[in-house]
Amino acid sequence: MLDFSKSGWSDKPQPPEKCTVIHQTVNSLRVGCYTPPEALHHDHPDDVATTYVLQAFDADTRRLVASATSQRAGMLEITDLPTDHRDLVLSVRTVTAHATSDAVSIYTILPEQDQDPGGKTGFACVKRGWGN
């Protein structure tokens, strides 16, 4: 077993930064986040792969309705959102084989079914801590 205490490797990876909804329709959404250079070029002996996890929760019931993963923070996309959930809390985390970061949360409202599904973006605000 590797001893990470002497390598400078922290217990938790850094959470994604500056996450925002960059495109959404009635049944899909795309979130982009900034990854700090120090998170991309860490000095871990095994060069642990980083995965970004996007989870969409119903804002009223807090029930998980969809999720996605990506190796790139700039391209987190869910394409199969149920149309009966409009108010969503999105949780974005950084995950390695050893730990999971704190969550970054985004509140968004999807467009109505009868609106133009051409990618209108609803209200979004970001806070840390929901879903931890």
N, CA and C atoms as a LAMMPS dump frame, in Angstrom:
ITEM: TIMESTEP
0
ITEM: NUMBER OF ATOMS
396
ITEM: BOX BOUNDS ff ff ff
-5.0000000000000000e+02 5.0000000000000000e+02
-5.0000000000000000e+02 5.0000000000000000e+02
-5.0000000000000000e+02 5.0000000000000000e+02
ITEM: ATOMS id mol type element x y z
1 1 1 N 0.844 -1.18 0
2 1 2 C 0 0 0
3 1 3 C 0.889 1.242 0
4 2 1 N 0.49 2.229 -0.763
5 2 2 C 1.264 3.457 -0.858
6 2 3 C 1.021 4.362 0.335
7 3 1 N 2.05 5.054 0.752
8 3 2 C 1.933 6.016 1.842
9 3 3 C 1.879 7.42 1.238
10 4 1 N 0.686 8.001 1.196
11 4 2 C 0.501 9.314 0.591
12 4 3 C 0.856 10.455 1.544
13 5 1 N 1.04 10.169 2.806
14 5 2 C 1.302 11.229 3.773
15 5 3 C 2.639 11.926 3.514
16 6 1 N 3.606 11.232 2.931
17 6 2 C 4.915 11.824 2.676
18 6 3 C 5.024 12.416 1.276
19 7 1 N 4.024 12.201 0.445
20 7 2 C 4.121 12.664 -0.936
21 7 3 C 3.539 14.06 -1.124
22 8 1 N 2.89 14.61 -0.091
23 8 2 C 2.258 15.909 -0.245
24 8 3 C 0.866 15.802 -0.848
25 9 1 N 0.383 14.608 -1.042
26 9 2 C -0.934 14.37 -1.618
27 9 3 C -1.989 14.627 -0.554
28 10 1 N -2.931 15.501 -0.828
29 10 2 C -3.951 15.822 0.167
30 10 3 C -5.002 14.72 0.214
31 11 1 N -5.76 14.699 1.297
32 11 2 C -6.799 13.689 1.453
33 11 3 C -7.898 13.85 0.42
34 12 1 N -8.285 15.085 0.12
35 12 2 C -9.369 15.345 -0.824
36 12 3 C -8.846 16.1 -2.033
37 13 1 N -9.355 15.762 -3.225
38 13 2 C -8.998 16.586 -4.379
39 13 3 C -9.718 17.935 -4.293
40 14 1 N -9.2 18.915 -5.01
41 14 2 C -9.861 20.219 -5.037
42 14 3 C -11.186 20.095 -5.775
43 15 1 N -12.222 20.787 -5.28
44 15 2 C -13.481 20.77 -6.029
45 15 3 C -13.339 21.564 -7.319
46 16 1 N -14.177 21.296 -8.301
47 16 2 C -14.147 22.092 -9.523
48 16 3 C -14.425 23.56 -9.189
49 17 1 N -13.949 24.46 -10.035
50 17 2 C -14.141 25.892 -9.809
51 17 3 C -14.916 26.517 -10.955
52 18 1 N -15.591 27.624 -10.632
53 18 2 C -16.282 28.444 -11.623
54 18 3 C -17.207 27.613 -12.512
55 19 1 N -17.996 26.737 -11.904
56 19 2 C -18.922 25.898 -12.659
57 19 3 C -20.154 26.706 -13.049
58 20 1 N -20.6 26.508 -14.262
59 20 2 C -21.786 27.194 -14.743
60 20 3 C -22.5 26.343 -15.783
61 21 1 N -23.799 26.529 -15.884
62 21 2 C -24.573 25.859 -16.929
63 21 3 C -24.3 26.618 -18.224
64 22 1 N -23.755 25.927 -19.228
65 22 2 C -23.417 26.61 -20.475
66 22 3 C -24.404 26.311 -21.598
67 23 1 N -25.264 25.309 -21.396
68 23 2 C -26.294 25.002 -22.394
69 23 3 C -27.345 24.121 -21.725
70 24 1 N -28.615 24.389 -21.997
71 24 2 C -29.656 23.502 -21.482
72 24 3 C -30.884 23.535 -22.365
73 25 1 N -31.581 22.412 -22.387
74 25 2 C -32.856 22.27 -23.081
75 25 3 C -33.811 21.611 -22.101
76 26 1 N -34.996 21.212 -22.566
77 26 2 C -35.975 20.591 -21.669
78 26 3 C -35.504 19.239 -21.137
79 27 1 N -34.594 18.562 -21.848
80 27 2 C -34.16 17.24 -21.381
81 27 3 C -32.644 17.043 -21.372
82 28 1 N -31.886 18.137 -21.469
83 28 2 C -30.434 17.994 -21.408
84 28 3 C -29.802 19.263 -20.847
85 29 1 N -28.589 19.107 -20.354
86 29 2 C -27.838 20.278 -19.903
87 29 3 C -26.358 19.97 -19.958
88 30 1 N -25.579 21.032 -20.09
89 30 2 C -24.125 20.928 -20.128
90 30 3 C -23.564 21.918 -19.119
91 31 1 N -22.636 21.437 -18.306
92 31 2 C -21.983 22.254 -17.294
93 31 3 C -20.495 22.31 -17.615
94 32 1 N -19.938 23.497 -17.503
95 32 2 C -18.503 23.669 -17.678
96 32 3 C -17.894 24.203 -16.401
97 33 1 N -16.74 23.692 -16.042
98 33 2 C -16.012 24.132 -14.854
99 33 3 C -14.574 24.426 -15.251
100 34 1 N -13.932 25.232 -14.45
101 34 2 C -12.522 25.54 -14.633
102 34 3 C -11.715 24.589 -13.749
103 35 1 N -10.646 24.052 -14.287
104 35 2 C -9.75 23.215 -13.504
105 35 3 C -8.439 23.965 -13.297
106 36 1 N -8.093 24.269 -12.049
107 36 2 C -6.83 24.97 -11.799
108 36 3 C -5.644 24.141 -12.295
109 37 1 N -4.619 24.809 -12.827
110 37 2 C -3.453 24.07 -13.335
111 37 3 C -2.817 23.144 -12.305
112 38 1 N -2.82 23.547 -11.035
113 38 2 C -2.205 22.687 -10.017
114 38 3 C -2.991 21.387 -9.82
115 39 1 N -4.276 21.4 -10.137
116 39 2 C -5.067 20.168 -10.038
117 39 3 C -4.785 19.247 -11.223
118 40 1 N -4.408 19.823 -12.361
119 40 2 C -4.1 19.013 -13.539
120 40 3 C -2.705 18.426 -13.489
121 41 1 N -1.775 19.136 -12.875
122 41 2 C -0.38 18.713 -12.869
123 41 3 C 0.096 18.481 -11.443
124 42 1 N -0.506 17.526 -10.791
125 42 2 C -0.098 17.227 -9.427
126 42 3 C 1.121 16.314 -9.454
127 43 1 N 1.776 16.224 -8.316
128 43 2 C 3.008 15.445 -8.22
129 43 3 C 2.786 14.117 -7.504
130 44 1 N 1.723 13.466 -7.82
131 44 2 C 1.421 12.189 -7.192
132 44 3 C 2.225 11.091 -7.883
133 45 1 N 2.803 10.17 -7.132
134 45 2 C 3.663 9.151 -7.74
135 45 3 C 2.938 8.249 -8.739
136 46 1 N 1.656 8.011 -8.555
137 46 2 C 0.914 7.135 -9.464
138 46 3 C 0.122 7.906 -10.506
139 47 1 N 0.19 9.242 -10.499
140 47 2 C -0.55 10.087 -11.429
141 47 3 C -2.023 9.647 -11.492
142 48 1 N -2.681 9.739 -10.353
143 48 2 C -4.055 9.276 -10.194
144 48 3 C -4.996 10.024 -11.136
145 49 1 N -5.792 9.29 -11.868
146 49 2 C -6.746 9.884 -12.805
147 49 3 C -7.845 10.614 -12.047
148 50 1 N -8.295 11.727 -12.619
149 50 2 C -9.367 12.521 -12.036
150 50 3 C -10.617 12.366 -12.879
151 51 1 N -11.743 12.152 -12.216
152 51 2 C -13.043 12.081 -12.877
153 51 3 C -13.919 13.159 -12.277
154 52 1 N -14.716 13.796 -13.113
155 52 2 C -15.661 14.816 -12.667
156 52 3 C -17.053 14.202 -12.722
157 53 1 N -17.821 14.384 -11.643
158 53 2 C -19.151 13.795 -11.527
159 53 3 C -20.179 14.911 -11.441
160 54 1 N -21.179 14.845 -12.312
161 54 2 C -22.306 15.771 -12.316
162 54 3 C -23.549 14.99 -11.931
163 55 1 N -24.247 15.454 -10.901
164 55 2 C -25.499 14.833 -10.485
165 55 3 C -26.589 15.892 -10.506
166 56 1 N -27.755 15.52 -11.016
167 56 2 C -28.907 16.422 -11.06
168 56 3 C -29.954 15.905 -10.075
169 57 1 N -30.316 16.761 -9.114
170 57 2 C -31.307 16.419 -8.099
171 57 3 C -32.548 17.279 -8.296
172 58 1 N -33.722 16.709 -8.071
173 58 2 C -34.942 17.5 -8.043
174 58 3 C -34.817 18.467 -6.868
175 59 1 N -35.034 19.758 -7.109
176 59 2 C -34.824 20.773 -6.068
177 59 3 C -35.814 20.633 -4.913
178 60 1 N -37.012 20.126 -5.182
179 60 2 C -38.016 19.987 -4.122
180 60 3 C -37.821 18.724 -3.298
181 61 1 N -37.628 17.59 -3.954
182 61 2 C -37.543 16.313 -3.246
183 61 3 C -36.111 15.89 -2.93
184 62 1 N -35.141 16.532 -3.587
185 62 2 C -33.72 16.186 -3.483
186 62 3 C -33.435 14.762 -3.947
187 63 1 N -34.313 14.25 -4.782
188 63 2 C -34.14 12.919 -5.37
189 63 3 C -33.222 13.03 -6.579
190 64 1 N -32.259 12.118 -6.685
191 64 2 C -31.368 12.083 -7.834
192 64 3 C -32.174 11.704 -9.072
193 65 1 N -32.089 12.536 -10.125
194 65 2 C -32.846 12.245 -11.346
195 65 3 C -31.942 11.88 -12.522
196 66 1 N -30.662 12.258 -12.485
197 66 2 C -29.74 11.902 -13.563
198 66 3 C -28.312 12.197 -13.114
199 67 1 N -27.349 11.573 -13.799
200 67 2 C -25.943 11.838 -13.488
201 67 3 C -25.085 11.552 -14.71
202 68 1 N -23.862 12.072 -14.657
203 68 2 C -22.899 11.854 -15.741
204 68 3 C -21.498 12.009 -15.177
205 69 1 N -20.533 11.424 -15.871
206 69 2 C -19.131 11.584 -15.508
207 69 3 C -18.333 11.989 -16.74
208 70 1 N -17.184 12.595 -16.494
209 70 2 C -16.307 13.003 -17.58
210 70 3 C -14.878 13.089 -17.063
211 71 1 N -13.932 12.919 -17.939
212 71 2 C -12.526 13.106 -17.592
213 71 3 C -12.122 14.564 -17.738
214 72 1 N -13.012 15.393 -18.303
215 72 2 C -12.735 16.817 -18.517
216 72 3 C -13.762 17.659 -17.759
217 73 1 N -13.29 18.611 -16.982
218 73 2 C -14.181 19.464 -16.201
219 73 3 C -14.998 20.389 -17.091
220 74 1 N -14.505 20.684 -18.267
221 74 2 C -15.19 21.606 -19.161
222 74 3 C -16.328 20.996 -19.93
223 75 1 N -16.54 19.688 -19.804
224 75 2 C -17.578 19.048 -20.6
225 75 3 C -18.322 17.988 -19.796
226 76 1 N -19.201 18.447 -18.931
227 76 2 C -20.074 17.548 -18.177
228 76 3 C -21.464 17.682 -18.773
229 77 1 N -22.02 16.594 -19.273
230 77 2 C -23.287 16.689 -19.994
231 77 3 C -24.229 15.565 -19.608
232 78 1 N -25.485 15.936 -19.364
233 78 2 C -26.566 14.974 -19.146
234 78 3 C -27.539 15.152 -20.303
235 79 1 N -27.841 14.064 -20.994
236 79 2 C -28.703 14.158 -22.175
237 79 3 C -30.03 13.433 -22.015
238 80 1 N -30.294 12.894 -20.842
239 80 2 C -31.525 12.124 -20.651
240 80 3 C -32.311 12.571 -19.413
241 81 1 N -32.439 13.891 -19.219
242 81 2 C -33.194 14.387 -18.063
243 81 3 C -34.673 14.094 -18.23
244 82 1 N -35.327 13.602 -17.194
245 82 2 C -36.78 13.427 -17.272
246 82 3 C -37.445 14.798 -17.393
247 83 1 N -38.452 14.913 -18.23
248 83 2 C -39.082 16.211 -18.473
249 83 3 C -39.998 16.656 -17.338
250 84 1 N -40.261 15.799 -16.363
251 84 2 C -41.129 16.194 -15.251
252 84 3 C -40.366 16.879 -14.113
253 85 1 N -39.091 17.14 -14.299
254 85 2 C -38.283 17.848 -13.3
255 85 3 C -37.729 19.112 -13.935
256 86 1 N -38.166 20.282 -13.456
257 86 2 C -37.687 21.547 -14.015
258 86 3 C -36.722 22.256 -13.093
259 87 1 N -37.017 22.3 -11.799
260 87 2 C -36.139 22.955 -10.832
261 87 3 C -35.118 21.928 -10.348
262 88 1 N -33.864 22.195 -10.654
263 88 2 C -32.818 21.226 -10.342
264 88 3 C -31.706 21.849 -9.514
265 89 1 N -31.124 21.038 -8.652
266 89 2 C -29.877 21.375 -7.988
267 89 3 C -28.84 20.436 -8.582
268 90 1 N -27.815 21.023 -9.18
269 90 2 C -26.74 20.246 -9.783
270 90 3 C -25.569 20.19 -8.814
271 91 1 N -25.015 19.023 -8.649
272 91 2 C -23.858 18.823 -7.784
273 91 3 C -22.689 18.378 -8.648
274 92 1 N -21.558 19.094 -8.535
275 92 2 C -20.367 18.755 -9.305
276 92 3 C -19.24 18.462 -8.319
277 93 1 N -18.582 17.338 -8.524
278 93 2 C -17.489 16.916 -7.645
279 93 3 C -16.306 16.415 -8.472
280 94 1 N -15.149 16.464 -7.853
281 94 2 C -13.943 15.865 -8.405
282 94 3 C -13.691 14.576 -7.646
283 95 1 N -13.435 13.495 -8.383
284 95 2 C -13.248 12.191 -7.756
285 95 3 C -11.947 11.57 -8.255
286 96 1 N -11.175 11.019 -7.331
287 96 2 C -10.008 10.212 -7.68
288 96 3 C -10.227 8.823 -7.097
289 97 1 N -9.282 7.956 -7.322
290 97 2 C -9.384 6.601 -6.761
291 97 3 C -9.293 6.617 -5.246
292 98 1 N -8.811 7.737 -4.673
293 98 2 C -8.559 7.794 -3.242
294 98 3 C -9.546 8.645 -2.458
295 99 1 N -10.226 9.6 -3.127
296 99 2 C -11.085 10.514 -2.371
297 99 3 C -12.023 11.272 -3.307
298 100 1 N -12.988 11.929 -2.689
299 100 2 C -13.972 12.753 -3.396
300 100 3 C -13.933 14.162 -2.815
301 101 1 N -14 15.163 -3.694
302 101 2 C -13.97 16.551 -3.233
303 101 3 C -15.306 16.955 -2.629
304 102 1 N -15.325 18.129 -2.019
305 102 2 C -16.583 18.738 -1.625
306 102 3 C -17.375 19.042 -2.894
307 103 1 N -18.676 19.213 -2.742
308 103 2 C -19.536 19.488 -3.893
309 103 3 C -19.613 20.977 -4.183
310 104 1 N -19.742 21.286 -5.453
311 104 2 C -20.113 22.62 -5.905
312 104 3 C -21.547 22.471 -6.399
313 105 1 N -22.459 23.31 -5.911
314 105 2 C -23.87 23.183 -6.274
315 105 3 C -24.324 24.348 -7.137
316 106 1 N -25.181 24.03 -8.1
317 106 2 C -25.752 25.013 -9.012
318 106 3 C -27.257 24.796 -9.031
319 107 1 N -28.018 25.866 -8.859
320 107 2 C -29.475 25.789 -8.983
321 107 3 C -29.85 26.272 -10.372
322 108 1 N -30.682 25.501 -11.06
323 108 2 C -31.106 25.893 -12.4
324 108 3 C -32.556 25.517 -12.635
325 109 1 N -33.202 26.261 -13.508
326 109 2 C -34.583 25.987 -13.904
327 109 3 C -34.572 25.67 -15.396
328 110 1 N -35.023 24.475 -15.751
329 110 2 C -35.076 24.095 -17.153
330 110 3 C -36.252 24.774 -17.842
331 111 1 N -36.163 25.001 -19.16
332 111 2 C -37.274 25.629 -19.881
333 111 3 C -38.497 24.723 -19.904
334 112 1 N -39.663 25.337 -20.1
335 112 2 C -40.92 24.584 -20.227
336 112 3 C -40.868 23.717 -21.481
337 113 1 N -41.649 22.647 -21.497
338 113 2 C -41.694 21.725 -22.629
339 113 3 C -42.065 22.435 -23.929
340 114 1 N -42.987 23.418 -23.867
341 114 2 C -43.466 24.064 -25.086
342 114 3 C -42.607 25.253 -25.518
343 115 1 N -41.547 25.576 -24.771
344 115 2 C -40.647 26.646 -25.174
345 115 3 C -39.669 26.13 -26.214
346 116 1 N -39.046 27.057 -26.926
347 116 2 C -38.04 26.703 -27.912
348 116 3 C -36.903 25.958 -27.22
349 117 1 N -36.642 24.693 -27.587
350 117 2 C -35.596 23.923 -26.928
351 117 3 C -34.208 24.223 -27.468
352 118 1 N -33.969 25.401 -27.98
353 118 2 C -32.71 25.725 -28.627
354 118 3 C -31.593 26.08 -27.687
355 119 1 N -31.676 25.705 -26.44
356 119 2 C -30.54 25.891 -25.551
357 119 3 C -30.597 27.132 -24.698
358 120 1 N -31.781 27.595 -24.341
359 120 2 C -31.88 28.749 -23.455
360 120 3 C -31.353 28.354 -22.09
361 121 1 N -30.67 29.264 -21.478
362 121 2 C -30.088 28.996 -20.169
363 121 3 C -30.926 29.667 -19.097
364 122 1 N -31.27 28.916 -18.064
365 122 2 C -32.055 29.452 -16.957
366 122 3 C -31.163 30.065 -15.898
367 123 1 N -31.766 30.466 -14.813
368 123 2 C -31.056 31.082 -13.693
369 123 3 C -30.145 30.051 -13.058
370 124 1 N -28.948 30.452 -12.742
371 124 2 C -28.027 29.544 -12.058
372 124 3 C -27.241 30.315 -11.012
373 125 1 N -27.099 29.718 -9.844
374 125 2 C -26.225 30.294 -8.831
375 125 3 C -25.392 29.166 -8.247
376 126 1 N -24.224 29.492 -7.819
377 126 2 C -23.291 28.471 -7.338
378 126 3 C -23.032 28.668 -5.865
379 127 1 N -23.017 27.573 -5.126
380 127 2 C -22.595 27.597 -3.737
381 127 3 C -21.919 26.293 -3.412
382 128 1 N -21.109 26.301 -2.417
383 128 2 C -20.432 25.077 -2.003
384 128 3 C -21.184 24.459 -0.845
385 129 1 N -21.135 23.13 -0.795
386 129 2 C -21.59 22.465 0.406
387 129 3 C -22.868 21.665 0.301
388 130 1 N -23.779 21.957 -0.625
389 130 2 C -25.007 21.179 -0.697
390 130 3 C -24.682 19.787 -1.171
391 131 1 N -25.232 18.803 -0.538
392 131 2 C -25.04 17.43 -0.964
393 131 3 C -23.794 16.762 -0.385
394 132 1 N -23.124 17.414 0.542
395 132 2 C -21.932 16.793 1.125
396 132 3 C -22.341 15.687 2.052
